[in-house]
Amino acid sequence: MAEPLARSAAPLAETEATTQPSEEQAVTAYRDFWDALVVASAEMDPDHPDLTEHATGQALELARHGVQGVADAGKGMEGAPELHPVVVSASPEDEPTVVEIEDCQGGGDWTVIGADEPESDNVLVTATVTRDVFDWWVTEMRIWGEDTC
């Protein structure tokens, strides 16, 4: 027989997501997306479930396309890029649900396995992070190329 679930009389603590300003939540979602992309690239899995936990729409398709390129080359990635996200706009003003981010990414130690240096550095990334009823999602992204910032 299964044990009944224990119930606590203590009130639930506020979560970090409800205490952070919207812009900070959007930046956190953007960083979480990149963490998922790093894992998917290392595992060469364009259908990695972590990707769908952080991105939708065009951003998800772009991420899957990039990871598929890694898989097609037969070499995984290791390390991680250096992220420097900055919020450039948020709307509506009183309680944002759409946040635009610019990120001048450094190559960091994110390289193709066996390579000495990252393939790109100083890459401008622009992203739209959107909140629905439940969470923040990276919905659009453009990667501008090396030395664009």
GIFEN-V724120 format. One record per residue. N is the residue number from 1. RES is the residue in one letter. PSI is psi in whole degrees, -180 to 180 (NA if undefined). D_CENTER is the distance of its C-alpha to the mean C-alpha in whole Angstrom. Layout:
# GIFEN-V724120
N | RES | PSI | D_CENTER
N | RES | PSI | D_CENTER
This chain:
# GIFEN-V724120
1 | M | 136 | 43
2 | A | 142 | 39
3 | E | 142 | 39
4 | P | 151 | 38
5 | L | 137 | 35
6 | A | 140 | 35
7 | R | 139 | 35
8 | S | 140 | 34
9 | A | -12 | 36
10 | A | 140 | 34
11 | P | 152 | 32
12 | L | 137 | 28
13 | A | 149 | 26
14 | E | 141 | 24
15 | T | 159 | 20
16 | E | -38 | 18
17 | A | -32 | 16
18 | T | -15 | 19
19 | T | -17 | 20
20 | Q | 144 | 18
21 | P | 155 | 18
22 | S | -42 | 16
23 | E | -41 | 14
24 | E | -39 | 13
25 | Q | -41 | 12
26 | A | -42 | 10
27 | V | -40 | 9
28 | T | -43 | 8
29 | A | -40 | 6
30 | Y | -46 | 4
31 | R | -40 | 4
32 | D | -38 | 4
33 | F | -47 | 2
34 | W | -36 | 3
35 | D | -43 | 6
36 | A | -40 | 6
37 | L | -38 | 7
38 | V | -45 | 9
39 | V | -46 | 11
40 | A | -38 | 11
41 | S | -39 | 13
42 | A | -37 | 15
43 | E | -3 | 16
44 | M | 45 | 17
45 | D | 95 | 16
46 | P | -14 | 14
47 | D | 21 | 15
48 | H | 130 | 13
49 | P | -26 | 13
50 | D | -30 | 10
51 | L | -43 | 8
52 | T | -8 | 10
53 | E | -12 | 9
54 | H | -11 | 6
55 | A | 154 | 7
56 | T | 172 | 11
57 | G | -139 | 13
58 | Q | -39 | 13
59 | A | -40 | 9
60 | L | -44 | 10
61 | E | -41 | 13
62 | L | -43 | 12
63 | A | -47 | 10
64 | R | -40 | 13
65 | H | -44 | 15
66 | G | -44 | 14
67 | V | -36 | 14
68 | Q | -37 | 17
69 | G | -39 | 18
70 | V | -46 | 18
71 | A | -42 | 19
72 | D | -33 | 22
73 | A | -18 | 23
74 | G | 14 | 23
75 | K | 125 | 22
76 | G | 178 | 18
77 | M | 154 | 16
78 | E | 160 | 17
79 | G | -159 | 15
80 | A | 151 | 12
81 | P | 162 | 12
82 | E | 120 | 13
83 | L | 141 | 10
84 | H | 59 | 12
85 | P | 141 | 11
86 | V | 132 | 14
87 | V | 125 | 14
88 | V | -21 | 17
89 | S | 156 | 18
90 | A | 135 | 18
91 | S | 153 | 20
92 | P | 161 | 22
93 | E | -42 | 23
94 | D | -38 | 25
95 | E | 86 | 22
96 | P | 140 | 19
97 | T | -8 | 17
98 | V | 122 | 15
99 | V | 129 | 14
100 | E | 132 | 13
101 | I | 140 | 11
102 | E | 140 | 13
103 | D | 121 | 12
104 | C | 93 | 14
105 | Q | 136 | 13
106 | G | 154 | 15
107 | G | -27 | 16
108 | G | -137 | 16
109 | D | 22 | 17
110 | W | 104 | 15
111 | T | 162 | 18
112 | V | 137 | 19
113 | I | 127 | 21
114 | G | -13 | 25
115 | A | 150 | 24
116 | D | -31 | 25
117 | E | 158 | 22
118 | P | 153 | 19
119 | E | -25 | 19
120 | S | 157 | 18
121 | D | 155 | 18
122 | N | 55 | 18
123 | V | 124 | 15
124 | L | 126 | 15
125 | V | 128 | 12
126 | T | 138 | 12
127 | A | 147 | 10
128 | T | 128 | 11
129 | V | 126 | 9
130 | T | 139 | 12
131 | R | 131 | 14
132 | D | -161 | 16
133 | V | -31 | 19
134 | F | -32 | 17
135 | D | 174 | 13
136 | W | 141 | 10
137 | W | 139 | 8
138 | V | 119 | 7
139 | T | -29 | 10
140 | E | 145 | 11
141 | M | 144 | 10
142 | R | 132 | 13
143 | I | 115 | 13
144 | W | -23 | 17
145 | G | 170 | 18
146 | E | 143 | 19
147 | D | 40 | 21
148 | T | 4 | 20
149 | C | NA | 20
